[in-house]
Amino acid sequence: MVAAAIGLVIVVTGCSSSDQDAAPIIVPNGPGEQAQTISPGEASNHLPAPPNEADQTYVTMMIVHHQQALTMTELVPSRSANETVKGLASRIADSQKPEIGAMQQWQKQFGGGAPAHTGHDHAAMPGMASQAQLDALAAARGGDFDRMFLQLMIAHHEGALKMATDLKSNGRNVQAEEMADDVIAVQTDEIKRMRDLLPQL
């Protein structure tokens, strides 16, 4: 899902160590764009910026945010009366499970989650359902469940969009930004689908 931001390919032009030390480095650009050739001394300028606190916090909190979405989708098969709702829930789970994996891998690469002193309250994250709302959802069945599920998931997705948009303004790590772009693209589409379905229930 999230590719390495910049790959560096060393082109060896000779056999001696001195030749290898001076070998040019090819820096791939975007699809269809011509790659750049730079000197070894310039390579550090092309490496992705290390994450700042906003990046670390976003990834840590978005993992929790996605996990609640999965908790909600797990209720759908046994409670929903609508096949389209079931399909949407399955799609949400199928997209968010690998995103959680990618974010957890990112944390391993960059040394863990948000600093302990940030003191974020997970319940205060945008769009998070309260425990009372989750309990009510679990108790509902049929059409009542479907309407409540869509209402809660729309709010949940809107919260994720806010978090991702804030990250793009405050973060600096390109990989975290790519993950935020994925959230924005996928969940914007899912919000539209859920809003179109809700009046039909």
N, C-alpha and C positions, 0 to 999 in steps of 0.2 A: 504493500500500500504506500508506504513512505520510502522512497528511494533515497540513497545517499545524495546529499545536496550537490556535491562537487566531487568528481573522481579525478585523480591525478594519475596519468599514465606516463611512466618514464620511458623514453625512447633512447636506447643505447646505441651509440654511433661508432663505438670502438671497443677494444678489448682491454685496454689498460685502465687502472683505477682512476687515473687522472682524467681520462676521456669520459668515464662514467660519471665522475663528479661534476663534469661540465655539461652533461647531456641535457638537451632541452626537455621540457615537460609539457605534455599536451593537456590542456584543460578543456573538457567537453562543455559545449554550451547547450542551449535548449534544442529540442527537435527541429531539424531543418536548418540549424544555424552552424556556421563553420567554427570548428574548434580553434582555440587560441594556442599559440606556442609561447611559453615563457621560460625564463631562466630559473635555475634552482633557487636563486636568491629571492625571486619574486613569489615563490610558491606560497609562503606564509600569508601573503596578502589575499590569496584566493581560497583559503580555508574557511569553512563556516564559522561564524561567530559563536563562541561558547554561550550557553544559556544564561540568562539573568534570572532574577527572582521571579519575574512575571512568567517566564517560560516554565520554571520549575513548579510554580503554584498552579498554573493552568493545567499542566499534565496531571499533577497529583489530584486536583479537584475533578477533572474531567473523567478520570478513571472511576471515581466514586459516583459521578453523575451517570455515566454509562451503566454502571452496575445496578443502579436503581431502575433504569429503563429495562434491563434484562429481568429484574424481579417482577416488573409489571407485565412483560410479555409472557413470562412463564405461567401467568394466570389464565391467559387467553384460551388455550385449547379446551380446557374443561369448563369454561364459563360462557364463552361467546356463542351467540346464535347466528352470527353473520360470517359467511365465508370470506368476504372481502376484508373484514377486520382481522380475521385469522391470517390472511395472506400478508396484510400490512405488518402485523406483529412479527411474523416470521421474517419478513424482510428487515425489520428493525434489528431483530436479534442477529441475523446473519451479517449485518454491516457493523454492529457495535462490538460483537465478540472479537473479531480480528483487530478492530481499532484499539480495544483494551490491550490486546497482546502487543501491538506496536508501541503503545505508550509505555507499557511496562518495560519493554526492551529499551526504549529511549531512556527511561530512568536508570536502568543498569549501566548504560553507556555513559551517562552524565552524573552518576553518583547519587541516585536516590531521588526522593521527593522534595517537596517544599521545605524550607528551613523550619525547624520546630517553633521558632518564635513568632511565626506568622499568625498562629492561633485562629485559623479559620474555623467557622462553625459550618459543618457540612449541611445542616438543615437550612442554613441561610443562603445557600447557593441558588442562583436564579433558576426557577422552574422546578425545584425539588418538591415532590409531594410530601405532605406531612404523614406521620404514622397513622393518624386518624383517617386520612384519605386513602392510604394503602389498605387499612383494615376494611373500610367501606367498599373499596373495589373488590377485595377478596370475598366479601359477603354477597356481592351482587351477582345476578345471573341474567342471561338472555339479553334483551334489548337494553335494560337498565345498565348492565355491565358494559355493553358495547359503547353506549353514549358516554358513560363515565370514563372508560378507558381512553377514548379519543380526546375528551376534554383534558384529562390529566396529561396525556402524552403530547398534545399540542403545546400546552404550557411548558412541559418539560423540554421539548425541542426548542421552543422560543428562548428558554433560559440558556440552553447550550449555544444557540446562535449569539446571544449577548456575550457569553464567556469567550467564544472564539473571536468575535469582532474586537473585544477588548484586548485580547492577546495580540492581534495583528497591529494594534496601536502601541502596545507597551512592551512586547517581547522583542528579541533580537536574533534568536536562533532559527535558521531557515527550516530545519526539520520540524520544529514545533509549529512554525507557521504553516508548513505543508499539511500537518495534521489538522490544524484549525481550518484550513481551506477545504479539506475533505469533509469535516463536520458541517461547514456552511453549505457546501454543494448538496450533500446527501440529505441533510435534515430540512433544508428549504423545500426540496422536492416532496419530502414526506409530509411536511406541514400542509402543503397544498392538497395532497391526496386526502389527508384526514379531514381538512376543512370542507372539501367537496363531498365527502361521504357523510359527514355528521348530519346534515339536514335530511338525509334519506332514511335515517334510523328512527 
